[in-house]
Structure formats: structure tokens, C-alpha cells
């Protein structure tokens, strides 16, 4: 790889009905009940029960702002 292009992320607000699972690294539907004791990656935040540590309501999308880094160390905006 000679170059790498990085895009600035923008946080999305209020994605109703969905959550982000950091264990599976994909969005999940809240109504399907995919998060809980029956999940392979379930680990309670408090160590006993309740909300999983992989559960998140933060969603991001790329913006038009980007930076390209080349192998030689030069930056392009």
C-alpha cells in the first residue's frame, strides 16, 4: 500500500430503533432482542447483569473532508 486516505467522521443523531454492537461491529435492530444473555458476546457493564459493554447508540458516517498519507510521509488535503 503506497497511500492511505482517511475521511473525517460525523456523528449521526437519533438513529431510532437501532443500536451499534461493538462485538459484531454492525448495527442491530432493538426490536429483535439481539442483545442479552443469549448473545455470544454479551458482557454486562457492571460484571453481573444489565446493559452489555458492547452496546452503543453512537453512529458515524464519513464526510467529504479527507487526508491522504503517502508512504513517503507526505500529507495531501
Z-matrix of the N, CA and C atoms (Angstrom, degrees):
N
C 1 1.444
C 2 1.534 1 107.17
N 3 1.315 2 116.13 1 124.68
C 4 1.464 3 121.23 2 -179.51
C 5 1.521 4 112.95 3 -96.56
N 6 1.341 5 116.62 4 -30.05
C 7 1.464 6 121.09 5 -179.43
C 8 1.531 7 110.57 6 -136.42
N 9 1.321 8 114.34 7 153.14
C 10 1.464 9 121.34 8 176.87
C 11 1.520 10 107.88 9 -134.25
N 12 1.334 11 117.50 10 126.67
C 13 1.454 12 122.05 11 178.88
C 14 1.520 13 109.19 12 -106.22
N 15 1.337 14 116.06 13 124.77
C 16 1.456 15 123.13 14 -179.96
C 17 1.523 16 108.99 15 -110.49
N 18 1.329 17 116.88 16 132.09
C 19 1.460 18 122.06 17 178.94
C 20 1.523 19 109.55 18 -107.32
N 21 1.324 20 115.64 19 138.01
C 22 1.456 21 120.57 20 176.39
C 23 1.526 22 108.83 21 -70.21
N 24 1.316 23 116.44 22 137.31
C 25 1.461 24 121.03 23 -179.17
C 26 1.523 25 110.89 24 -96.21
N 27 1.315 26 114.97 25 149.07
C 28 1.466 27 122.33 26 176.90
C 29 1.522 28 107.10 27 -122.82
N 30 1.323 29 116.34 28 131.12
C 31 1.458 30 120.49 29 -178.41
C 32 1.523 31 110.88 30 -75.85
N 33 1.322 32 116.29 31 134.06
C 34 1.459 33 122.29 32 175.32
C 35 1.523 34 108.80 33 -88.34
N 36 1.302 35 116.70 34 141.71
C 37 1.459 36 122.01 35 179.37
C 38 1.523 37 110.07 36 -104.90
N 39 1.309 38 116.18 37 140.41
C 40 1.463 39 123.02 38 170.96
C 41 1.528 40 114.02 39 55.51
N 42 1.315 41 116.46 40 69.13
C 43 1.458 42 121.13 41 172.91
C 44 1.530 43 106.12 42 -92.75
N 45 1.322 44 115.66 43 87.84
C 46 1.466 45 121.80 44 -172.55
C 47 1.524 46 112.25 45 -65.29
N 48 1.327 47 115.02 46 135.89
C 49 1.449 48 120.86 47 173.70
C 50 1.518 49 115.27 48 85.50
N 51 1.338 50 118.13 49 -1.41
C 52 1.463 51 120.73 50 -177.29
C 53 1.524 52 110.88 51 -131.84
N 54 1.326 53 115.72 52 156.42
C 55 1.453 54 122.70 53 171.24
C 56 1.518 55 108.24 54 -137.69
N 57 1.322 56 116.92 55 161.68
C 58 1.456 57 122.42 56 179.51
C 59 1.523 58 108.60 57 -101.17
N 60 1.321 59 116.78 58 127.46
C 61 1.460 60 121.63 59 177.12
C 62 1.533 61 108.02 60 -99.26
N 63 1.339 62 116.34 61 114.71
C 64 1.457 63 120.39 62 -179.48
C 65 1.528 64 111.99 63 -75.47
N 66 1.325 65 118.50 64 -18.60
C 67 1.460 66 121.72 65 176.81
C 68 1.530 67 110.06 66 -71.62
N 69 1.330 68 116.62 67 -51.04
C 70 1.463 69 121.64 68 179.82
C 71 1.527 70 112.72 69 -88.49
N 72 1.337 71 116.89 70 -11.10
C 73 1.464 72 123.43 71 -179.14
C 74 1.521 73 112.51 72 54.84
N 75 1.346 74 114.57 73 50.87
C 76 1.459 75 119.98 74 177.01
C 77 1.530 76 109.85 75 -157.95
N 78 1.340 77 116.63 76 159.16
C 79 1.465 78 119.28 77 178.17
C 80 1.523 79 110.36 78 -73.77
N 81 1.329 80 115.73 79 148.18
C 82 1.462 81 121.91 80 179.08
C 83 1.519 82 109.15 81 -129.52
N 84 1.306 83 115.70 82 150.53
C 85 1.460 84 122.66 83 178.14
C 86 1.530 85 108.79 84 -84.70
N 87 1.327 86 117.32 85 125.68
C 88 1.465 87 121.57 86 -178.90
C 89 1.528 88 112.14 87 -62.96
N 90 1.329 89 117.23 88 -32.93
C 91 1.463 90 120.59 89 -175.47
C 92 1.522 91 112.81 90 -73.78
N 93 1.334 92 118.46 91 -18.72
C 94 1.464 93 121.41 92 -178.95
C 95 1.522 94 112.43 93 -80.76
N 96 1.324 95 117.70 94 -11.45
C 97 1.454 96 120.96 95 178.41
C 98 1.521 97 112.96 96 67.20
N 99 1.322 98 117.75 97 35.69
C 100 1.459 99 122.17 98 -177.71
C 101 1.511 100 114.71 99 -74.57
N 102 1.313 101 118.22 100 -7.97
C 103 1.456 102 121.06 101 -178.76
C 104 1.525 103 108.59 102 -113.84
N 105 1.318 104 116.28 103 123.11
C 106 1.456 105 120.46 104 179.63
C 107 1.506 106 111.38 105 159.86
N 108 1.313 107 116.51 106 -168.73
C 109 1.456 108 122.27 107 -174.57
C 110 1.522 109 113.77 108 -60.04
N 111 1.346 110 117.38 109 -24.96
C 112 1.459 111 120.20 110 -179.61
C 113 1.533 112 112.85 111 -80.08
N 114 1.314 113 118.64 112 -3.89
C 115 1.465 114 123.56 113 -178.75
C 116 1.532 115 110.42 114 -87.95
N 117 1.317 116 116.84 115 138.56
C 118 1.466 117 122.96 116 179.14
C 119 1.530 118 112.26 117 -60.70
N 120 1.322 119 117.15 118 -36.20
C 121 1.458 120 121.29 119 -176.35
C 122 1.524 121 115.05 120 -93.85
N 123 1.327 122 117.94 121 6.17
C 124 1.463 123 121.59 122 -176.17
C 125 1.528 124 111.80 123 -64.20
N 126 1.343 125 115.22 124 122.32
C 127 1.460 126 122.70 125 174.48
C 128 1.521 127 106.91 126 -140.76
N 129 1.323 128 118.08 127 111.16
C 130 1.464 129 120.29 128 -178.26
C 131 1.525 130 111.91 129 -62.35
N 132 1.313 131 116.51 130 141.45
C 133 1.471 132 121.37 131 179.73
C 134 1.522 133 112.24 132 -61.44
N 135 1.328 134 116.91 133 -35.37
C 136 1.462 135 119.89 134 -178.16
C 137 1.531 136 112.08 135 -90.86
N 138 1.346 137 118.00 136 0.51
C 139 1.454 138 121.66 137 178.24
C 140 1.515 139 114.78 138 86.44
N 141 1.338 140 118.39 139 -6.65
C 142 1.463 141 121.08 140 -177.18
C 143 1.529 142 112.85 141 -120.13
N 144 1.334 143 116.66 142 -57.77
C 145 1.460 144 121.73 143 -178.72
C 146 1.523 145 109.15 144 -161.33
N 147 1.312 146 116.93 145 175.20
C 148 1.465 147 120.59 146 176.98
C 149 1.508 148 113.68 147 100.24
N 150 1.315 149 115.73 148 -151.21
C 151 1.467 150 123.25 149 -173.72
C 152 1.530 151 111.54 150 -63.20
N 153 1.315 152 116.16 151 135.77
C 154 1.466 153 122.97 152 -179.19
C 155 1.529 154 110.53 153 -74.40
N 156 1.321 155 116.10 154 145.04
C 157 1.468 156 120.48 155 178.77
C 158 1.531 157 112.61 156 -70.42
N 159 1.324 158 118.54 157 -13.82
C 160 1.462 159 122.29 158 178.79
C 161 1.534 160 112.66 159 -91.84
N 162 1.329 161 117.52 160 -5.07
C 163 1.463 162 123.90 161 -177.99
C 164 1.525 163 109.96 162 -80.28
N 165 1.346 164 116.74 163 129.53
C 166 1.465 165 121.02 164 179.47
C 167 1.524 166 110.19 165 -145.55
N 168 1.321 167 115.96 166 146.44
C 169 1.464 168 121.01 167 175.35
C 170 1.527 169 111.73 168 -103.90
N 171 1.329 170 117.50 169 11.64
C 172 1.463 171 121.97 170 -178.60
C 173 1.522 172 110.23 171 -92.69
N 174 1.328 173 115.51 172 123.93
C 175 1.461 174 122.80 173 176.14
C 176 1.529 175 108.50 174 -123.31
N 177 1.326 176 116.92 175 144.61
C 178 1.460 177 122.04 176 -179.18
C 179 1.519 178 109.97 177 -132.32
N 180 1.330 179 115.36 178 153.70
C 181 1.459 180 121.70 179 173.31
C 182 1.526 181 108.30 180 -136.51
N 183 1.336 182 117.89 181 152.22
C 184 1.462 183 119.88 182 -179.47
C 185 1.530 184 111.56 183 -73.27
N 186 1.334 185 116.03 184 149.54
C 187 1.466 186 122.21 185 174.94
C 188 1.526 187 108.23 186 -103.43
N 189 1.328 188 116.36 187 -176.03
C 190 1.464 189 120.73 188 177.71
C 191 1.525 190 112.28 189 -81.34
N 192 1.336 191 117.94 190 -13.07
C 193 1.461 192 121.54 191 -179.58
C 194 1.525 193 109.48 192 -75.77
N 195 1.321 194 116.32 193 127.74
C 196 1.457 195 119.33 194 -179.79
C 197 1.524 196 111.15 195 -145.59
N 198 1.324 197 114.71 196 160.41
C 199 1.460 198 123.38 197 176.01
C 200 1.515 199 107.11 198 -131.83
N 201 1.321 200 117.44 199 133.98
C 202 1.454 201 121.92 200 176.86
C 203 1.518 202 108.77 201 -109.75
N 204 1.315 203 116.29 202 126.91
C 205 1.462 204 122.72 203 179.52
C 206 1.518 205 107.59 204 -110.20
N 207 1.316 206 116.02 205 127.62
C 208 1.459 207 119.60 206 179.81
C 209 1.526 208 110.25 207 -100.26
N 210 1.310 209 115.43 208 164.19
C 211 1.456 210 121.92 209 -178.88
C 212 1.534 211 111.69 210 -61.04
N 213 1.318 212 116.61 211 -29.71
C 214 1.460 213 121.37 212 179.78
C 215 1.540 214 111.76 213 -75.95
N 216 1.344 215 117.30 214 -9.08
C 217 1.455 216 121.25 215 178.15
C 218 1.506 217 114.74 216 96.86
N 219 1.311 218 118.79 217 6.71
C 220 1.458 219 120.93 218 179.31
C 221 1.525 220 110.20 219 -86.09
N 222 1.321 221 115.59 220 147.63
C 223 1.451 222 122.84 221 178.71
C 224 1.513 223 110.43 222 -108.93
N 225 1.315 224 117.29 223 139.19
C 226 1.458 225 123.03 224 174.36
C 227 1.515 226 107.73 225 -124.70
N 228 1.331 227 116.15 226 130.82
C 229 1.472 228 120.03 227 177.85
C 230 1.499 229 109.95 228 -105.22
